[in-house]
Amino acid sequence: MTKFAFVLHALDTADIARKYPIARYLPDAILEPILRYIPPRLISEITGITSPTGAETEGWFVGCTLTSRQLLNDPPERSTDKIIKSCNFAAQLGADIVGLGALTAVVGDKGISIADEVSIGVTTGNSFTVATAIEGLLKAAILVGHQPHGSTVAILGATGSIGKVCARLLADQVARLVLVGRRPDALQQLAAEIDGPAAIEISTDISSALAISPLVIAVTSALQTVIEPHDLLPGAVVCDVARPRDVSRRVAENRADVLVIEGGMVAVPGDVQFNFDFGFPPKTAYACMAETIILALEGHTTDYSLGDNLSIDRVKQIAALADKHGFKLAGFRSFERAVDDQTIDRVRELAAEAIASYHHPD
């Protein structure tokens, strides 16, 4: 049996306090430096995963004891060293392949240097994250009343590893792409590389891009939210792939006419027991977690999704393997809650007139 591990980290010190109550009495300025010296932790054992093919796997959640702020703001070599230690700990537990979760997949060169120092396979899970983000966005858009082939999609964080591949894959499926990022030169280079019928625009201004884009994929590496209620069009559908989130919770509270979904919530086959509550319903996982599990079920123990330039072929390959092993998009969630039919109906009804005006002619 090929086994796996998946590396998690605390989003902030409040996550640490939920696990270790004494931490709530320590200010961040004291607690975060302490975390740098705490070794990786075993969070839980994962059991019960069984593919329809008969393949089985099991694994572990491993805690990298740094917060999101540390992973983004500490010197990359310091964060990378901590992640390498987490991966080596996973190998000691018996893992044959390890997935990098949340910002551990972003630090430095997005897993390449880490993989060079680790004896087992490493993946960021980004290939399957791309596949499920696109599938989720387009399915949700249709349910709300959009015609994807006639719509405009904004990709926030377009020059990142996930954003680039999303742009290339969506160029055949929508009318216009608005690529959003901080560096005009990188955006222009990406726009020149995209091969597809969609019209391409670039922007460094998130608000102006959202003002013309009813469909959105948000995948920045920002520590703070970048999408507020006033930014979105009526009837907008946003797939928020970023962790920490790109979309402010105020959107859910104040905009009943838009739909925000979390990217890549996937049903895992078998009677899976994660033995750790990461905010999803039982037997479901983030797509990045699912990619690691899929690779283990397939007996794949070498590196997979690493670096800035993800392969379209690998995105398609992991999607095919997911189907083979019984992984499916598990409905939609928004801010830790399931999106029910009534919510979708409400968005469609509140924004029906606006939605009809957004689409380009065939």
Rosetta blueprint (number, residue, H / E / L):
1 M L
2 T L
3 K L
4 F E
5 A E
6 F E
7 V E
8 L E
9 H E
10 A E
11 L L
12 D L
13 T H
14 A H
15 D H
16 I H
17 A H
18 R H
19 K H
20 Y L
21 P H
22 I H
23 A H
24 R H
25 Y H
26 L L
27 P L
28 D H
29 A H
30 I H
31 L H
32 E H
33 P H
34 I H
35 L H
36 R L
37 Y L
38 I L
39 P L
40 P L
41 R E
42 L E
43 I E
44 S E
45 E E
46 I E
47 T E
48 G E
49 I E
50 T E
51 S L
52 P L
53 T L
54 G L
55 A L
56 E E
57 T E
58 E E
59 G E
60 W E
61 F E
62 V E
63 G E
64 C E
65 T E
66 L E
67 T E
68 S H
69 R H
70 Q H
71 L H
72 L H
73 N H
74 D L
75 P L
76 P H
77 E H
78 R H
79 S H
80 T H
81 D H
82 K H
83 I H
84 I H
85 K H
86 S H
87 C H
88 N H
89 F H
90 A H
91 A H
92 Q H
93 L H
94 G L
95 A L
96 D L
97 I E
98 V E
99 G E
100 L E
101 G L
102 A H
103 L H
104 T H
105 A H
106 V L
107 V L
108 G L
109 D L
110 K L
111 G L
112 I H
113 S H
114 I H
115 A H
116 D H
117 E L
118 V L
119 S L
120 I L
121 G E
122 V E
123 T E
124 T L
125 G L
126 N H
127 S H
128 F H
129 T H
130 V H
131 A H
132 T H
133 A H
134 I H
135 E H
136 G H
137 L H
138 L H
139 K H
140 A H
141 A H
142 I H
143 L H
144 V H
145 G L
146 H L
147 Q L
148 P H
149 H H
150 G H
151 S L
152 T E
153 V E
154 A E
155 I E
156 L E
157 G L
158 A L
159 T L
160 G L
161 S H
162 I H
163 G H
164 K H
165 V H
166 C H
167 A H
168 R H
169 L H
170 L H
171 A L
172 D L
173 Q L
174 V L
175 A L
176 R E
177 L E
178 V E
179 L E
180 V E
181 G L
182 R L
183 R L
184 P H
185 D H
186 A H
187 L H
188 Q H
189 Q H
190 L H
191 A H
192 A H
193 E H
194 I L
195 D L
196 G L
197 P L
198 A L
199 A E
200 I E
201 E E
202 I E
203 S E
204 T L
205 D L
206 I H
207 S H
208 S H
209 A H
210 L H
211 A L
212 I L
213 S L
214 P L
215 L E
216 V E
217 I E
218 A E
219 V L
220 T L
221 S L
222 A L
223 L L
224 Q L
225 T L
226 V L
227 I E
228 E L
229 P H
230 H H
231 D H
232 L L
233 L L
234 P L
235 G L
236 A L
237 V E
238 V E
239 C E
240 D E
241 V L
242 A L
243 R L
244 P L
245 R L
246 D L
247 V E
248 S L
249 R H
250 R H
251 V H
252 A H
253 E H
254 N H
255 R L
256 A L
257 D L
258 V L
259 L E
260 V E
261 I E
262 E E
263 G L
264 G L
265 M E
266 V E
267 A E
268 V L
269 P L
270 G E
271 D E
272 V E
273 Q E
274 F L
275 N L
276 F L
277 D L
278 F L
279 G L
280 F L
281 P L
282 P L
283 K L
284 T E
285 A E
286 Y E
287 A H
288 C H
289 M H
290 A H
291 E H
292 T H
293 I H
294 I H
295 L H
296 A H
297 L H
298 E L
299 G L
300 H L
301 T L
302 T L
303 D L
304 Y L
305 S L
306 L L
307 G L
308 D L
309 N L
310 L L
311 S L
312 I H
313 D H
314 R H
315 V H
316 K H
317 Q H
318 I H
319 A H
320 A H
321 L H
322 A H
323 D H
324 K H
325 H L
326 G L
327 F L
328 K E
329 L E
330 A L
331 G L
332 F L
333 R E
334 S E
335 F L
336 E L
337 R E
338 A E
339 V L
340 D L
341 D H
342 Q H
343 T H
344 I H
345 D H
346 R H
347 V H
348 R H
349 E H
350 L H
351 A H
352 A H
353 E H
354 A H
355 I H
356 A H
357 S H
358 Y H
359 H L
360 H L
361 P L
362 D L
